[in-house]
Amino acid sequence: MLGIFLIYFIGKHFYKLAEQFQQNKWLYAILGVVIYYASGIVFVFVLVILDELFGYGIDWDNAKGLELMAIPIGIAADYGFQYILKKKWEKSIVLVADEIEDIGKHENDTDIS
């Protein structure tokens, strides 16, 4: 049940972020959820390698414990991805001056108001 809520809220957050910057909303909503799960998988993969190398003695039959450990990792990865996207999209915003009012004016005319 927790997974369904996480999918919903992560997707909703990335959907609104993409909507704010006029990007493909559904693509980034789905990509946010994929990043969440992929980071959890990578975390468990690294944990398996470390367990084999150093012999931590992790109980691999305890799936709930691994899922609970992967939740903060996935949230942190999504936060990092969101931060990167937001910074990238903020740099690419082009501020358009109100050029309609400047129609008919010469380039060296200045408006002192």
C-alpha positions in Angstrom: 0.0 0.0 0.0 2.9 2.3 0.8 4.3 1.7 -2.7 1.1 2.8 -4.4 1.1 6.1 -2.5 4.8 6.7 -3.3 4.2 6.0 -7.0 1.2 8.5 -7.0 3.0 11.3 -5.1 6.3 11.0 -7.0 4.5 10.9 -10.3 2.3 13.9 -9.3 5.3 15.9 -8.2 7.3 15.4 -11.4 4.1 16.0 -13.4 3.6 19.4 -11.8 7.3 20.2 -12.2 7.2 19.4 -15.9 3.9 21.3 -16.3 5.5 24.4 -14.7 8.3 24.4 -17.2 6.2 23.4 -20.2 7.9 20.0 -20.6 6.5 16.6 -21.4 4.4 15.9 -18.3 3.8 12.2 -18.6 7.3 11.4 -19.6 8.8 13.0 -16.5 6.1 11.6 -14.2 6.9 8.1 -15.3 10.7 8.8 -15.3 10.5 10.0 -11.7 8.9 6.6 -10.7 11.5 4.7 -12.7 14.3 6.6 -11.0 12.8 5.7 -7.6 12.7 2.0 -8.3 16.0 1.9 -10.3 17.9 3.5 -7.4 16.4 1.0 -5.0 17.6 -1.8 -7.3 21.1 -0.3 -7.6 21.2 0.0 -3.8 20.3 -3.6 -3.2 22.8 -4.7 -5.9 25.6 -2.7 -4.2 24.5 -4.2 -0.9 24.8 -7.7 -2.3 28.3 -7.0 -3.6 29.4 -5.6 -0.3 27.9 -8.5 1.5 29.8 -10.9 -0.7 33.1 -9.0 -0.4 33.0 -8.3 3.4 30.6 -10.9 4.7 28.2 -8.7 6.5 25.8 -11.6 7.1 22.7 -9.9 5.8 19.5 -11.9 6.1 18.3 -11.9 2.5 15.0 -13.7 3.5 13.9 -10.5 5.2 12.5 -8.7 2.1 10.5 -6.1 4.1 13.7 -4.9 5.8 15.4 -4.4 2.4 12.3 -2.6 1.0 12.3 -0.2 4.0 16.0 0.4 3.6 15.5 1.2 -0.1 12.7 3.8 0.4 15.0 6.7 1.6 17.5 5.8 -1.1 14.8 6.1 -3.8 13.5 9.3 -2.3 17.0 10.8 -2.2 17.6 9.8 -5.8 14.3 11.4 -6.9 15.1 14.6 -5.0 18.5 14.8 -6.7 16.9 14.2 -10.1 14.3 16.8 -9.4 16.9 19.3 -8.4 19.0 18.7 -11.5 15.9 19.0 -13.8 14.7 22.2 -12.1 18.1 23.9 -12.4 18.4 22.8 -16.0 15.0 24.1 -16.9 15.4 27.4 -15.0 18.5 28.1 -17.1 16.7 27.4 -20.4 13.8 29.8 -19.7 13.9 32.7 -22.1 12.3 35.9 -20.9 10.5 37.6 -23.7 10.2 41.3 -23.5 6.9 42.9 -24.3 7.8 43.6 -27.9 4.3 44.6 -29.0 4.7 48.0 -27.3 8.0 48.6 -29.1 6.5 48.3 -32.6 7.2 51.4 -34.6 9.9 52.7 -32.3 13.4 53.2 -33.4 16.2 51.3 -31.7 17.8 54.4 -30.2 14.5 55.7 -28.8 14.3 55.3 -25.1 11.2 55.2 -23.0 11.7 57.3 -19.8 8.8 56.3 -17.6 
